[in-house]
């Protein structure tokens, strides 16, 4: 048995901000994917994944039935037979490893599921997001539900606010473009829950809340608008501001060895770095007007280009 593939995702803009109603833009990233599988001779990682699925099934048994119900006996049976999630999506890297798993389970075992083929009204999108939020909370403590939504639908999603999301199109890539969005591998696994609690702790300070509203959310919203309308000049101006704000106010979320590189990008304008997901490790997202220059500047790291301007 091998189920359909579910892809990783990248939240281009909106990390932390969407918790407080900023805009956000999330795109599928087809470089990594996962699928539900069964093997005659499971590997060590398959056995580990199956153990985790057993715990997940117990959690799903008690999920609010008004929200979603599953063919729980079929799911249990498959998991007891050794079903696991075969995934190339790195865990703790901010690209949605648990999101893809949640999408795969919903796709195969949910009753009365909302499918990708129907007319996806705002109500349906929000219902899916609520279901996925509840399901994914098993992994993160608190989940927005966006990662699984992106993985399930495999289309870019524009978050206008908590209660207003829509599927969207993004400007076509310029294959020959010099500008790019890229990923840097920090080489460290990030943990979402501790990063989110640092953020929540900071939210208790009035100064931090003000900064979030007047600076962080303002530039995040502007970046989303600029990206969707293809206003590249303004996009880089706003991304630079965002990069500065994160360096000043989200330092614990940036791995120590990247503080100088982060600063260097802002000072030289060769690239601007930002968090990819909750930070603390995993991938770091970069924006550059000249990818060749950025590669030279960051020659100690492997850059993965995600999108070309």
C-alpha positions as CSV (number, residue, x, y, z in Angstrom):
1,X,0.0,0.0,0.0
2,X,1.1,3.5,-0.8
3,X,-1.1,6.6,-0.4
4,X,-1.0,9.8,-2.4
5,X,1.8,12.3,-1.9
6,X,1.5,15.3,0.4
7,X,4.0,18.2,0.0
8,X,5.9,20.4,2.4
9,X,5.1,24.1,2.6
10,X,6.9,27.4,3.2
11,X,5.3,30.3,5.0
12,X,6.9,33.1,3.1
13,X,5.4,35.8,5.3
14,X,3.4,35.8,8.6
15,X,5.5,33.7,11.1
16,X,4.3,34.8,14.6
17,X,2.3,37.7,13.1
18,X,-0.6,35.4,12.1
19,X,-1.0,34.4,15.7
20,X,-2.0,38.1,16.2
21,X,-3.9,38.6,12.9
22,X,-1.3,39.8,10.5
23,X,-1.5,38.7,6.9
24,X,0.4,35.7,5.8
25,X,1.3,33.9,2.6
26,X,2.0,30.2,2.5
27,X,3.1,28.2,-0.6
28,X,3.5,24.5,-1.3
29,X,7.2,23.4,-1.6
30,X,7.3,20.3,-3.8
31,X,10.9,19.4,-3.1
32,X,9.8,17.4,-0.1
33,X,6.8,15.1,0.3
34,X,5.3,12.2,2.4
35,X,2.8,9.4,2.0
36,X,1.1,6.8,4.2
37,X,2.7,3.4,3.6
38,X,3.0,-0.3,4.7
39,X,6.0,-2.5,4.3
40,X,6.6,-6.2,4.8
41,X,10.0,-5.4,6.4
42,X,9.7,-2.0,8.1
43,X,12.9,0.0,8.7
44,X,13.7,1.5,12.1
45,X,12.3,4.9,11.1
46,X,9.1,3.3,9.8
47,X,8.7,1.5,13.2
48,X,9.2,4.9,15.0
49,X,6.7,6.6,12.8
50,X,4.2,3.8,13.4
51,X,4.6,4.2,17.2
52,X,3.9,7.9,16.8
53,X,0.9,7.2,14.7
54,X,-0.5,4.9,17.4
55,X,-0.4,7.9,19.9
56,X,-1.9,10.1,17.3
57,X,-4.8,7.7,16.8
58,X,-5.6,7.7,20.5
59,X,-5.7,11.5,20.3
60,X,-8.0,11.5,17.3
61,X,-10.4,9.1,19.0
62,X,-11.2,11.9,21.4
63,X,-11.4,14.8,19.0
64,X,-14.6,16.9,19.0
65,X,-17.1,14.8,16.8
66,X,-19.0,18.0,15.9
67,X,-15.8,19.1,14.1
68,X,-14.7,15.9,12.4
69,X,-15.2,12.2,12.6
70,X,-13.0,9.5,11.3
71,X,-13.3,5.9,10.1
72,X,-11.5,5.2,13.3
73,X,-11.6,1.4,13.2
74,X,-10.1,1.3,9.7
75,X,-7.4,3.7,10.8
76,X,-6.7,1.6,13.9
77,X,-6.5,-1.6,11.9
78,X,-4.1,-0.1,9.4
79,X,-1.9,1.3,12.1
80,X,-1.9,-2.0,14.0
81,X,-0.8,-3.6,10.7
82,X,2.2,-1.3,10.7
83,X,1.2,1.7,8.6
84,X,3.6,4.6,8.8
85,X,4.3,8.0,7.2
86,X,7.1,7.7,4.7
87,X,8.4,11.2,4.4
88,X,11.4,13.1,3.0
89,X,10.2,16.3,4.8
90,X,12.8,17.2,7.5
91,X,11.3,17.4,11.0
92,X,11.8,20.6,13.0
93,X,12.8,22.6,9.8
94,X,9.7,24.8,9.5
95,X,8.5,23.2,6.3
96,X,5.5,21.4,7.6
97,X,6.4,17.8,8.4
98,X,3.5,17.2,10.8
99,X,1.2,19.2,8.4
100,X,1.7,16.7,5.6
101,X,1.0,13.8,7.9
102,X,-2.2,15.4,9.2
103,X,-3.3,16.1,5.6
104,X,-2.7,12.5,4.6
105,X,-4.7,11.1,7.6
106,X,-7.6,13.4,6.9
107,X,-7.6,12.6,3.2
108,X,-7.7,8.8,3.8
109,X,-9.8,8.4,7.0
110,X,-12.1,11.5,7.5
111,X,-15.8,11.0,7.1
112,X,-17.7,13.5,5.0
113,X,-14.4,15.1,4.0
114,X,-14.2,18.4,2.1
115,X,-12.3,17.6,-1.1
116,X,-10.0,19.7,-3.2
117,X,-12.3,19.3,-6.2
118,X,-15.3,21.0,-4.8
119,X,-15.9,24.8,-4.9
120,X,-13.7,25.9,-1.9
121,X,-15.8,28.7,-0.4
122,X,-14.3,30.7,2.5
123,X,-16.5,28.7,4.9
124,X,-15.1,25.4,3.7
125,X,-11.5,26.7,3.9
126,X,-12.1,27.9,7.5
127,X,-13.8,24.6,8.4
128,X,-10.8,22.7,7.1
129,X,-8.4,25.1,8.9
130,X,-10.3,24.5,12.2
131,X,-10.2,20.7,11.7
132,X,-6.5,20.7,10.9
133,X,-5.7,23.1,13.8
134,X,-7.4,20.6,16.2
135,X,-5.6,17.6,14.6
136,X,-2.1,19.2,14.5
137,X,-2.3,20.5,18.0
138,X,-1.3,16.9,19.0
139,X,2.2,17.7,17.6
140,X,2.7,21.4,18.5
141,X,0.5,22.2,21.5
142,X,-1.1,25.0,19.5
143,X,-1.5,25.0,15.7
144,X,-3.0,27.4,13.3
145,X,-3.9,24.6,11.0
146,X,-2.3,26.3,8.0
147,X,0.5,23.8,7.3
148,X,-1.9,20.8,6.8
149,X,-4.3,23.1,4.8
150,X,-1.5,24.0,2.5
151,X,-0.3,20.4,2.1
152,X,-3.8,19.1,1.6
153,X,-4.8,21.6,-1.1
154,X,-1.3,22.1,-2.6
155,X,-2.1,25.7,-3.6
156,X,-0.8,29.0,-2.2
157,X,-2.9,30.3,0.6
158,X,-3.4,33.9,1.5
159,X,-4.2,34.6,5.1
160,X,-6.0,38.0,5.5
161,X,-6.8,37.4,9.1
162,X,-7.8,34.6,11.4
163,X,-11.2,34.3,10.0
164,X,-10.4,35.3,6.4
165,X,-8.3,33.0,4.3
166,X,-8.4,32.3,0.6
167,X,-6.7,30.2,-2.1
168,X,-4.6,32.6,-4.2
169,X,-2.4,32.7,-7.2
170,X,1.2,34.0,-7.0
171,X,3.0,35.8,-9.9
172,X,4.7,33.4,-12.3
173,X,8.4,32.8,-11.6
174,X,11.0,34.4,-13.9
175,X,13.2,31.4,-14.7
176,X,16.0,33.7,-15.8
177,X,15.5,36.2,-12.9
178,X,18.4,37.2,-10.8
179,X,16.3,37.8,-7.7
180,X,15.3,34.8,-5.6
181,X,13.8,33.5,-2.4
182,X,16.0,30.8,-1.0
183,X,16.5,28.5,2.0
184,X,19.6,28.1,4.1
185,X,20.0,24.9,6.2
186,X,21.0,26.0,9.7
187,X,22.0,22.4,10.5
188,X,20.0,22.5,13.7
189,X,16.6,21.0,14.4
190,X,14.2,23.6,15.7
191,X,11.4,22.9,18.2
192,X,8.2,24.8,17.6
193,X,6.7,24.6,21.1
194,X,9.6,26.3,23.1
195,X,9.8,29.1,20.5
196,X,6.1,29.8,20.7
197,X,6.3,30.0,24.5
198,X,9.1,32.5,24.3
199,X,6.9,34.6,21.9
200,X,3.9,34.3,24.2
201,X,6.0,35.3,27.2
202,X,7.2,38.4,25.3
203,X,3.6,39.2,24.4
204,X,3.0,40.0,28.1
205,X,5.2,43.1,27.7
206,X,3.5,46.2,26.4
207,X,6.5,47.4,24.5
208,X,6.8,44.1,22.6
209,X,3.0,44.2,21.8
210,X,3.4,47.7,20.4
211,X,6.4,46.8,18.3
212,X,4.4,43.8,16.9
213,X,1.5,45.9,15.9
214,X,3.2,49.1,14.7
215,X,6.3,47.5,13.0
216,X,6.3,43.7,12.6
217,X,2.7,43.3,11.4
218,X,2.8,46.5,9.3
219,X,5.8,45.3,7.3
220,X,4.6,41.7,7.1
221,X,1.3,42.9,5.6
222,X,3.2,45.1,3.2
223,X,5.4,42.2,2.1
224,X,2.4,40.0,1.3
225,X,0.8,42.8,-0.8
226,X,4.1,43.5,-2.6
227,X,4.8,39.9,-3.3
228,X,1.2,39.2,-4.7
229,X,1.2,42.4,-6.9
230,X,4.8,41.8,-8.1
231,X,6.1,45.1,-6.7
232,X,9.6,43.9,-6.2
233,X,11.2,47.2,-5.3
234,X,8.8,47.8,-2.5
235,X,9.1,44.1,-1.5
236,X,12.8,44.3,-0.8
237,X,12.4,47.6,1.1
238,X,9.8,46.0,3.4
239,X,11.7,42.7,3.7
240,X,14.8,44.6,4.8
241,X,12.7,46.3,7.6
242,X,11.3,42.9,8.6
243,X,14.8,41.4,8.8
244,X,15.9,44.2,11.0
245,X,12.9,43.9,13.3
246,X,13.4,40.2,13.7
247,X,17.1,40.7,14.5
248,X,16.3,43.2,17.2
249,X,13.2,41.6,18.7
250,X,13.3,37.9,17.9
251,X,16.9,37.1,18.7
252,X,16.2,33.9,20.6
253,X,14.6,32.5,17.5
254,X,17.7,33.0,15.4
255,X,20.5,30.4,15.9
256,X,23.5,32.1,17.5
257,X,25.9,31.5,14.6
258,X,23.5,33.4,12.2
259,X,23.4,36.7,14.1
260,X,26.4,38.1,12.3
261,X,25.3,36.8,8.9
262,X,21.9,38.3,9.5
263,X,23.4,41.7,10.2
264,X,25.8,41.5,7.3
265,X,22.9,41.0,4.9
266,X,21.1,44.1,6.2
267,X,24.4,46.2,6.0
268,X,25.5,45.1,2.5
269,X,22.0,44.7,1.0
270,X,23.2,41.5,-0.7
271,X,20.5,39.5,0.9
272,X,17.9,39.7,3.7
273,X,17.2,36.8,6.1
274,X,14.0,36.0,7.9
275,X,12.5,33.2,10.0
276,X,11.1,30.2,8.2
277,X,8.4,28.9,10.6
278,X,9.0,29.4,14.3
279,X,12.8,29.5,14.1
280,X,15.2,28.2,16.6
281,X,16.9,26.1,13.9
282,X,15.7,24.3,10.7
283,X,15.6,26.5,7.6
284,X,16.2,30.2,7.4
285,X,14.5,32.0,4.6
286,X,16.5,34.5,2.4
287,X,15.5,37.1,-0.1
288,X,18.0,38.5,-2.6
289,X,18.1,40.8,-5.7
290,X,21.1,38.9,-7.0
291,X,21.3,35.2,-6.2
292,X,24.9,34.8,-7.5
293,X,26.1,37.5,-5.1
294,X,24.2,36.0,-2.3
295,X,25.7,32.6,-3.0
296,X,29.2,34.1,-2.8
297,X,28.4,36.0,0.4
298,X,27.0,32.8,2.0
299,X,29.5,30.4,0.4
300,X,29.8,28.3,3.6
301,X,26.1,27.3,3.3
302,X,24.1,25.4,0.8
303,X,21.3,27.6,-0.7
304,X,18.1,26.0,-2.1
305,X,16.3,28.4,-4.4
306,X,12.5,28.3,-3.8
307,X,11.3,31.0,-6.2
308,X,12.9,33.3,-8.8
309,X,12.0,36.9,-9.5
